[in-house]
Amino acid sequence: MSRIDSILALTAEIESLISDGRWSDAAEREGERRSLLVEYVEAEGHGAPHVRELYERSLHSMEHIRQVKGALSGDASLQISNSRAVDAYLDNAGAGSGDR
């Protein structure tokens, strides 16, 4: 398999891992892909076939990750807020029960 074929295969694999939410596996494979990509560009130049495609695919993946991160951050903020509301309720309920 040529270097570019390996890079394209790894790119597809990483995109699939990202879609599945397997962040650690994607990050691990990205290191390997990055090394191959650097070697490829050093050997072939920035105008080498597929470099633009790989760049655009990387941008697409990063945008997807930003969206997921934003959603997760929103969910986490909501959970924290809900937890604080429950704690406040329990504090108030506990204070009220001692007065009876």
C-alpha positions as CSV (number, residue, x, y, z in Angstrom):
1,M,0.0,0.0,0.0
2,S,1.4,3.4,-0.9
3,R,1.9,6.1,1.7
4,I,-1.1,8.1,0.4
5,D,-3.3,5.0,0.4
6,S,-2.3,4.5,4.0
7,I,-3.1,8.1,4.8
8,L,-6.5,7.9,3.1
9,A,-7.3,4.7,4.9
10,L,-6.3,6.1,8.2
11,T,-8.3,9.2,7.5
12,A,-11.5,7.1,6.8
13,E,-10.8,5.1,10.0
14,I,-10.4,8.2,12.1
15,E,-13.6,9.8,10.7
16,S,-15.5,6.6,11.6
17,L,-14.0,6.5,15.1
18,I,-15.0,10.2,15.6
19,S,-18.5,9.5,14.4
20,D,-18.7,6.6,16.9
21,G,-17.5,8.8,19.7
22,R,-14.3,6.8,20.2
23,W,-12.1,9.8,20.9
24,S,-9.1,8.0,22.5
25,D,-8.9,5.6,19.6
26,A,-9.2,8.5,17.1
27,A,-6.5,10.5,18.8
28,E,-4.2,7.5,18.9
29,R,-4.7,6.8,15.1
30,E,-4.3,10.5,14.3
31,G,-0.7,10.5,15.6
32,E,0.1,7.8,13.1
33,R,-1.7,9.6,10.3
34,R,0.0,12.9,11.0
35,S,3.5,11.3,10.8
36,L,2.6,9.7,7.5
37,L,1.2,12.9,6.2
38,V,4.3,14.9,7.2
39,E,6.5,12.4,5.4
40,Y,4.2,12.5,2.3
41,V,4.2,16.3,2.1
42,E,8.0,16.5,2.7
43,A,8.5,14.0,-0.2
44,E,5.8,15.2,-2.6
45,G,5.4,18.9,-1.7
46,H,2.3,20.9,-0.6
47,G,0.7,20.5,-4.1
48,A,0.8,16.7,-3.9
49,P,-2.3,14.9,-4.9
50,H,-4.9,14.5,-2.1
51,V,-3.4,17.1,0.2
52,R,-6.3,19.6,-0.3
53,E,-8.8,16.8,0.1
54,L,-7.2,15.7,3.3
55,Y,-7.1,19.2,4.6
56,E,-10.8,19.7,3.9
57,R,-11.6,16.4,5.5
58,S,-9.6,17.4,8.6
59,L,-11.5,20.7,8.8
60,H,-14.8,18.8,8.5
61,S,-13.8,16.4,11.3
62,M,-12.7,19.3,13.6
63,E,-16.0,21.1,13.0
64,H,-17.9,17.9,14.0
65,I,-15.7,17.6,17.1
66,R,-16.4,21.2,18.0
67,Q,-20.1,20.7,17.7
68,V,-20.0,17.5,19.9
69,K,-17.9,19.3,22.4
70,G,-20.3,22.2,22.5
71,A,-23.2,19.8,23.1
72,L,-21.4,18.0,25.8
73,S,-20.5,21.2,27.5
74,G,-24.1,22.3,27.4
75,D,-25.2,19.0,28.8
76,A,-22.6,19.2,31.6
77,S,-23.7,22.8,32.4
78,L,-27.3,21.7,32.6
79,Q,-26.4,18.7,34.9
80,I,-24.5,21.0,37.2
81,S,-27.3,23.5,37.3
82,N,-29.9,20.7,38.0
83,S,-27.6,19.3,40.7
84,R,-27.4,22.7,42.4
85,A,-31.1,23.1,42.2
86,V,-31.6,19.7,43.8
87,D,-29.1,20.5,46.5
88,A,-30.8,23.8,47.2
89,Y,-34.2,22.1,47.4
90,L,-32.8,19.4,49.8
91,D,-31.2,22.1,51.9
92,N,-34.5,24.0,52.1
93,A,-36.5,20.9,52.7
94,G,-34.1,19.8,55.5
95,A,-34.3,23.2,57.2
96,G,-38.0,23.2,57.0
97,S,-38.4,19.7,58.5
98,G,-36.4,20.6,61.6
99,D,-39.0,23.3,62.5
100,R,-41.9,20.9,62.8
